[in-house]
């Protein structure tokens, strides 16, 4: 930012980010791994549930067609 280097060195270290995005993301991912895993498992279960409902609907439609 503007005039960051004019501040004392301690304030510079708090303002200037020296770590890369990938390294910080990996650290964040390790710190929040249980939450991220829980979200992914929840989404996967919802997707599987939707697939089961769709398959059930297809079976019901085929049963009605067969009875005509």
C-alpha positions in Angstrom: 0.0 0.0 0.0 0.9 3.6 -0.1 3.6 4.8 2.4 3.9 1.3 3.9 7.7 1.5 3.7 7.7 4.8 5.5 6.3 3.1 8.7 8.5 1.5 11.3 9.8 -2.0 10.5 7.4 -3.7 13.0 4.4 -2.1 11.3 5.7 -3.1 7.9 5.9 -6.7 9.0 2.2 -6.6 10.0 1.2 -4.9 6.7 3.4 -6.5 4.0 2.5 -10.1 3.3 5.6 -12.1 2.6 4.1 -15.6 2.3 2.7 -16.9 -0.9 -1.0 -17.6 -1.6 -0.4 -21.3 -2.1 1.5 -21.7 1.1 -1.1 -19.7 3.1 -4.0 -21.7 1.5 -2.2 -25.0 2.4 -1.8 -23.8 6.0 -5.5 -22.7 6.1 -6.6 -26.1 4.7 -4.6 -28.0 7.3 -6.0 -25.9 10.1 -9.6 -26.4 8.8 -9.4 -29.9 7.5 -12.2 -31.3 9.5 -14.6 -28.6 8.5 -13.7 -28.9 4.8 -14.0 -32.7 4.9 -17.4 -32.4 6.6 -18.6 -30.0 4.0 -17.4 -32.3 1.1 -19.0 -35.4 2.8 -22.2 -33.5 3.3 -22.4 -32.4 -0.4 -21.5 -35.9 -1.5 -24.3 -37.4 0.6 -26.8 -34.9 -0.8 -25.7 -35.9 -4.4 -26.0 -39.6 -3.7 -29.5 -39.0 -2.1 -30.5 -37.1 -5.3 -29.3 -39.9 -7.5 -31.3 -42.4 -5.4 -34.4 -40.3 -5.7 -34.0 -40.0 -9.5 -33.5 -43.7 -9.9 -36.7 -44.3 -7.8 -38.6 -41.9 -10.1 -37.3 -43.7 -13.2 -38.5 -47.0 -11.7 -41.9 -45.6 -10.9 -42.3 -44.2 -14.4 -41.3 -47.6 -15.9 -43.8 -49.3 -13.7 -46.6 -47.0 -14.8 -45.7 -47.5 -18.5 -45.7 -51.2 -18.1 -49.2 -51.2 -16.6 -50.7 -49.4 -19.7 
